[in-house]
Amino acid sequence: MTGPPRDPVPFREAFRVWVQVALQSFGGPAGQIAVMHRILVEEKRWVSESRFLHALNYCMLLPGPEAQQLATYIGWLLNRTPGGLAAGILFVVPGVLAILGLSILYAGYRDVAFVSGLFFGLKPAVMAVVVEAVVRIGRRALKNDILVGIAALAFIAIFFLEVPFPLIVAGAGLAGWLGGRLVPEKFSTAPAPGAASTGEDLPVADSQVHRVRPSLARSLRITAVCLVLWIGPLLALLALLGPEHAIVQEGIFFSKAAVVTFGGAYAVLAYIGQQAVETYGWLGPGEMLDGLGLAETTPGPLIMVVQFVGFLGAYRHPGGLDPLLAGVLGSLVTTWVTFVPCFLWIFLGAPSIEALRGNRALSSALTGITAAVVGVILNLAVWFALHTLFNEVEEVRRGGLRLLVPVWSTLDPAVLVLAIGAFLALFRWKIGMLKTLAASAAAGLLWWLVARGDLP
């Protein structure tokens, strides 16, 4: 009689690594994916290059934050459901705590020089982290000129033509499927020279990772549990507070948003911002960008900006509750309904995706999607860089193209200097991401206090 299969990595050791990943998950999806790649593939070598990209491709097809879902997927591969829960939850905990604390400061003490100075210094460093992540992932994913071309077309489509992300994914998948039939050597999933091996020399070989056979009974069980966890708290709040309370409205609205957020946080921020400002009146027009700044400079997914929106909306519309209590509840409810669906998508779909991993047609299609993802991440990097270096960026439309044109007179010299220093630290001196972020934050804080005359 044999017992249950042993996990390829001890849960305690994996837990420690997921804490490490969570604390380093700055820089939006590009930076977070790069952190996981560096730790899990290059340093720990717990999963192979091809399996990491296979999981990433699936997560890019899902609504919600792809980096958090990728962590959940790999945690599930290594330690079954407990591993997936630990990886996914730990990935957001530092960001939840940071955003909650900063939201309280923002609501009560908007003009805090210390906080403003830290953000001022962090943003240029985060920009450098994102660019470094694009370079790192691009080197490994774009192994030939055809894949480079797909990445370039994806960037043009989303940045200049505003093609919806699902269409880009569908086009890239079709291109990969056709390419796999016509020029299969160009769409091979074999690792590039110098990449981590995919063979049995891995301390955790691919043949040892956790597997579950897909079944209808399992799917129904997981769906039922996740739906109860997702909808149950909303029904309880509805009974306690009534349908018009801001917290209930936030829970319903962000539950809907959780199933339409394809393409990452930036793809849905315009929709969320418009609804939160114009329809519900939860916050002002400029405050959405402030929330994005908080999310960009704290660990965790960029979609954590919804927690900021949830806090302010409930704080300003407490409906009989203490404003601070209402804000905290709104913040937590918004976060809950945003991330519970992520676990549903992974636990429900990952076994089927794993079962199809050896399918050549699917692998070729996912290789095409991988290339397109690099272009999409580059789009995020360019968008972030423009809005970091310039105080004003105009949107110009000419001949069917959307152009983001910076107002050169609004270039911030101090931000430019900090950005150059961060790029040198990462690319030339290679001092590491956390040291770069810390140094840039300290320099930005000093400059902010000196420029405003707040030093004693």
Secondary structure, DSSP 8 states (H G I E B T S, - for coil): ---S---SS-HHHHHHHHHHHHHT--SHHHHHHHHHIIIIIIIS--S-HHHHHHHHHHHHTSSS-HHHHHHHHHHHHHHHHHHHHHHHHHHHHHHHHHHHHHHHHHHH-S--HHHHHHHHHHHHHHHHHHHHHHHHHHHHH--SHHHHHHHHHHHHHHHTS---HHHHHHHHHHHHHHHHHH-GGGG-----TTS---STTSSS-GGGS------HHHHHHHHHHHHHHHHHHHHHHHHHH-TTSHHHHHHHHHHHHHTT-TT-HHHHHHHHHHIIIIIS--S-HHHHHHHHHHHHTSSS-GGGHHHHHHHHHHHH--TTS-HHHHHHHHHHHHHHHHHHHHHHHHHHHHHHHHHTTT-HHHHHHHHHHHHHHHHHHHHHHHHHHHHHHBS-EEEEEETTEEEEEE-GGGB-HHHHHHHHHHHIIIIIS---HHHHHHHHHHHHHHHHHHHHT---
